[in-house]
Amino acid sequence: MALTQYFILILCFAGVLSNSINISNGGENETQPFIEIGSKYYLINTATTMNWFGAVLYCRNYDSDLAVIESAAEMNALNFYLTTNEGHIGKNFWLGATDLADEGKFMSLKDGRPMLYAKWSGGQPDNRDQHEDCVHLWPVHDIFYMNDNNCMTKLYAICELRQPKKSCDVCDLKNLMERFMQHVSHCQN
């Protein structure tokens, strides 16, 4: 039994157990300073501009990623919020997609897969001057569209709260522990 306790302790230190159990205090502050827009939670920074790499780090400080828009519904919800809330109109926001690895193939930063959805501004992406590799939102006639831009340009950031991982839950941990204990019993015999 002591071996099981050590194994659980190791899992706790490795972060597996704490990430497997959704601990909730029942309060609304669990998602602060994020706001719910559509089906996701976003942190929309309009206080300071930064390059795309700085925006990536900024979001990581909030245990989030630069937003990746994955559907027309998500784009419409975000667009509606940005165009109807003061302080957002006329601003450009970094998103979590880039073609730095392979020109013309825009990939999601959060999962490394091709972008599922794009609402490009007319004539975009154009890789102007061969230096535009990072995706941002910009307003064209009061509607936000995607555009490729130089990653070193100073823009604002939209962070997306990470979704809890569904592949690792308490049941998976229980199964892992049972297999581990069977292995330990088998090795001791």
Summary of the structure (lengths in Angstrom):
residues: 189
radius of gyration: 21.1
end to end distance: 15.9
largest distance: 74.1
contacts: 514
relative contact order: 0.19
helix: 35%
strand: 25%
